[in-house]
Amino acid sequence: MEKQTERIEFETMLLGRHSLNAHLRRPDHLERSAYLVLRRLGIEGPMSIGELSDAFGLDASTVHRQTAAMMKADLVERIPDPGGGVARKFRITEEGERRVRADRDYYVSALDRVLHEWTAEDVQTFAAYLQRFNTDLEVREARPWPRPSPTEARP
């Protein structure tokens, strides 16, 4: 008899294979790492290298390389800490907001196409279980991801 966790493992493996990015044909689509950083900055506001490193569980040098590329592409800018701290922080630029919004709109449209035959109740239940699953993973890793309120869901 198949364990249900084996079925979940298989399905999450397949979910990771179905990257919505693969269908994104716009020349200015964002790399996945940039999309994640921009979404985080859009929800949480300006963050330092150290804060981003902690949030993503990445080495500071990796985050530095990512943010340097994002600065070169005018997706983020460095600013003094609004709270008066010593470390400079990264803030999403207007161009970063525009591009993350375009990619997010594409992803939502792609999901709408996949789920178009699902009932509203099924979509709501699926969303709730995904959130519960992710939240449980975040608790285990001690790395929570802030969630926007429904009215703040953009960018």
C-alpha positions as CSV (number, residue, x, y, z in Angstrom):
1,M,0.0,0.0,0.0
2,E,1.3,3.4,-1.0
3,K,2.0,5.9,1.8
4,Q,0.2,9.2,1.1
5,T,3.5,11.0,1.9
6,E,5.1,9.1,-1.0
7,R,2.3,10.4,-3.2
8,I,2.8,14.0,-1.9
9,E,6.5,13.7,-2.5
10,F,5.9,12.6,-6.1
11,E,3.3,15.4,-6.7
12,T,5.5,18.1,-5.2
13,M,8.4,16.9,-7.4
14,L,6.2,17.3,-10.4
15,L,5.0,20.7,-9.2
16,G,8.6,21.9,-9.1
17,R,9.0,20.7,-12.7
18,H,6.0,22.7,-13.9
19,S,7.7,26.1,-13.8
20,L,5.4,28.8,-14.9
21,N,8.6,30.6,-16.0
22,A,9.0,28.1,-18.9
23,H,5.9,29.6,-20.5
24,L,7.0,33.2,-20.0
25,R,8.0,34.5,-23.4
26,R,8.5,38.2,-22.7
27,P,12.0,39.3,-23.2
28,D,12.1,41.1,-19.9
29,H,10.9,38.3,-17.6
30,L,12.6,38.1,-14.3
31,E,14.9,35.3,-13.1
32,R,13.3,33.3,-10.3
33,S,15.7,34.6,-7.7
34,A,15.0,38.2,-8.7
35,Y,11.2,37.5,-8.6
36,L,11.5,36.1,-5.1
37,V,13.6,39.0,-3.8
38,L,11.3,41.6,-5.3
39,R,8.2,39.9,-4.0
40,R,9.8,39.9,-0.5
41,L,10.8,43.5,-0.7
42,G,7.3,44.4,-2.0
43,I,5.7,42.9,1.1
44,E,8.3,43.6,3.8
45,G,9.9,46.9,2.5
46,P,13.6,47.7,2.4
47,M,16.0,45.0,3.6
48,S,19.8,44.7,4.1
49,I,22.1,42.0,2.7
50,G,22.0,40.4,6.1
51,E,18.3,40.5,6.4
52,L,17.9,39.0,2.9
53,S,20.5,36.4,3.6
54,D,18.6,35.3,6.8
55,A,15.2,35.5,5.0
56,F,16.3,33.2,2.2
57,G,18.8,31.0,4.1
58,L,21.6,32.0,1.6
59,D,25.2,33.0,2.1
60,A,25.6,36.8,2.1
61,S,28.0,36.5,-0.9
62,T,25.2,34.9,-2.9
63,V,22.7,37.6,-1.9
64,H,25.3,40.2,-2.8
65,R,25.7,38.8,-6.3
66,Q,22.0,38.6,-6.8
67,T,21.4,42.2,-5.6
68,A,24.3,43.5,-7.6
69,A,22.7,42.0,-10.8
70,M,19.3,43.4,-9.7
71,M,20.9,46.9,-9.2
72,K,22.5,46.8,-12.6
73,A,19.0,45.9,-14.1
74,D,17.5,48.9,-12.2
75,L,15.2,46.5,-10.2
76,V,16.4,47.6,-6.8
77,E,18.3,50.6,-5.3
78,R,20.4,50.9,-2.2
79,I,19.2,53.4,0.4
80,P,20.1,54.4,3.9
81,D,18.3,52.4,6.5
82,P,15.0,54.2,7.1
83,G,15.3,53.1,10.8
84,G,18.6,54.9,11.2
85,G,20.7,51.7,11.3
86,V,24.2,51.5,9.8
87,A,23.6,48.9,7.1
88,R,22.2,50.2,3.8
89,K,19.1,48.5,2.5
90,F,17.7,47.5,-0.8
91,R,14.4,49.0,-2.0
92,I,12.4,48.0,-5.0
93,T,12.5,50.6,-7.9
94,E,9.6,51.6,-10.1
95,E,11.1,49.4,-12.8
96,G,11.3,46.5,-10.4
97,E,7.7,47.0,-9.4
98,R,6.6,47.2,-13.0
99,R,8.5,44.0,-13.9
100,V,7.5,42.0,-10.9
101,R,3.8,43.0,-11.4
102,A,4.0,41.9,-15.1
103,D,5.4,38.5,-14.2
104,R,2.9,38.1,-11.3
105,D,0.0,39.0,-13.6
106,Y,1.3,36.4,-16.1
107,Y,1.6,33.7,-13.4
108,V,-1.9,34.4,-12.0
109,S,-3.3,34.3,-15.6
110,A,-1.5,31.0,-16.2
111,L,-3.0,29.6,-13.0
112,D,-6.4,30.9,-13.9
113,R,-6.2,28.9,-17.2
114,V,-5.1,25.7,-15.4
115,L,-7.8,26.0,-12.8
116,H,-10.6,27.3,-15.0
117,E,-12.7,24.2,-14.6
118,W,-12.3,24.0,-10.8
119,T,-15.0,25.2,-8.5
120,A,-14.4,28.3,-6.5
121,E,-14.5,26.1,-3.4
122,D,-11.9,23.7,-4.8
123,V,-9.6,26.6,-5.6
124,Q,-10.1,28.2,-2.1
125,T,-9.4,24.8,-0.5
126,F,-6.3,24.2,-2.6
127,A,-5.0,27.6,-1.7
128,A,-5.6,27.1,2.0
129,Y,-3.8,23.7,1.9
130,L,-0.8,25.2,0.0
131,Q,-0.6,28.0,2.6
132,R,-0.8,25.5,5.4
133,F,1.9,23.3,3.9
134,N,4.2,26.3,3.2
135,T,3.6,27.7,6.7
136,D,4.5,24.4,8.3
137,L,7.7,24.3,6.3
138,E,8.5,27.8,7.3
139,V,8.0,27.0,11.0
140,R,10.3,23.9,10.7
141,E,13.0,26.1,9.1
142,A,12.4,29.0,11.5
143,R,12.2,31.2,8.4
144,P,8.6,32.6,8.0
145,W,7.6,34.4,4.9
146,P,5.4,37.5,5.4
147,R,2.1,37.3,3.7
148,P,0.3,40.3,2.3
149,S,-3.2,41.0,3.4
150,P,-5.8,40.4,0.6
151,T,-5.9,44.2,-0.1
152,E,-2.0,44.4,-0.3
153,A,-1.6,41.4,-2.6
154,R,0.3,43.5,-5.1
155,P,3.0,43.6,-6.4
